[in-house]
Amino acid sequence: MQMIDPTTLALVGRALDVATLRQAVHAQNIANANVEGYLPSSVRFEEHLGHVRAALSDRQPVQPRDLEVLQPSVVAAALGSKVELDMEVSALARNSMHYQALVKVLDREMSLMSLAVSDGKR
């Protein structure tokens, strides 16, 4: 009997990795906001989730190995784009809240496992 669904664990882990990468990219954009010629970057990931969403909506099983191919990509903005500092700071804060929510999901999964292992005794 598996306590933690391996697919959920893999997806949350991948989402945490992406959130970490996003945090670094936003920080880099903010740090280089006043650098002449700097092109802001962004992380693309959600676009790669299409087949996973389709499988889930069709009630088909998704395995952890299906998620291994999902890799985020860092892309530079179009030539001539500038860092919009207020947007970057806002995105940084939003990403931080997203990361915290993912950590809470992981914490709850681990708490359930701990509860089961201890036979419900705390």
N, C-alpha and C positions, 0 to 999 in steps of 0.2 A: 504494500500500500504506500503510495506516494503522498506525503503531506503537502508539499508545495508543488503545484503544477509547473513542470519544467518549462513549458512554453511561456507562461506568465512570467516566471523568473527570468527567462532569456529576454523577453520583450522589455521588461522593466530595466534590466541591466543595460540593454542596448539604448534605451531612452535616457538612462543616466549618463552613459558615455556621450551621447549626442548633446545633452544639456551641458556637460562639462566642456565640450568643444565649443558650443555656442558662447558660453561664458568667456572663454579665451578669445574668441573672435570679436565679441562686442568690446572687451577690454582693449584689444589691439586697435580697433577702430577709434575708440575714445582717446587712446594714447596718441594716435597719429592724426587727430582731427585737424590740427593746424599745420600739418606737413604738406607743403606744396606738391601737388601731383599724386598724392596718396589716393588710391582707389579703395573705398570701403569693401569689405568682404561680408559674405553671409553664408550660413550653413543650410544646405538643402538635405532634407531627410524624408519628410512626410510624403514627397512625391514617389518615393521608392516603396511605400507601403501599400500600393494599389492591389497587388495580388493577395496580400494578407487580408486586407479589408474585404476583397471579393470572396475569399474562401470563408471568412467568418460570416459574412452575410448569407452565404449559401449553406451555412451550418456544416462546413467541411472542416475536418481537423487540421490544425496547424501545428507542425512539429518544431522544436527548437532549431533543428538543422535548416528549416525553411527561413529562419531569421538570420542565419549566419551570413547570407549573401547581402543583407541590408547594410550598406555602408554609407555614411554621410559624406557629402562632398562640400568643400569650401570653394565658393565661387566669388570672383571679384565683380564689382558693379561695372556698369558700362563706362566707357571712357568719358571723362568729363564729370563724372559723379563726385559729389562731395559728401563728407560725413555730416549727417544731421545729428548734432550732439544731443538734442533733446530726445530724438527718436531712439538713439543708441542707449542712452541712460534708461529710458522707459523699457526698452527691450531687455536690457540687462536685469532690471528689477523683475520683470515678468518671467524671465527665464529662471531667476533665482527662486521665485515662488513655485514654478513648475518643478524644479529640482527637489525642493522641500516636499512637495506633494508626492513625488515618486519615492523619496526616502521613507515617507510615512507608509506608503503601500507596502514597501519591502519590510518595514518594521512590523506591520500588522501580520504579514505572512509568517515572519519569524516568531512572533509572539504566539500565533496559533500553533506553530510547531512545538514551541517550548511548552505550551499548555498541554498538548497531547503527550509529550514525552514525560511530563511530570504527573500524568494522570489527573490533571485538573487541580493539583495542589500547588499552592504558591508559597 
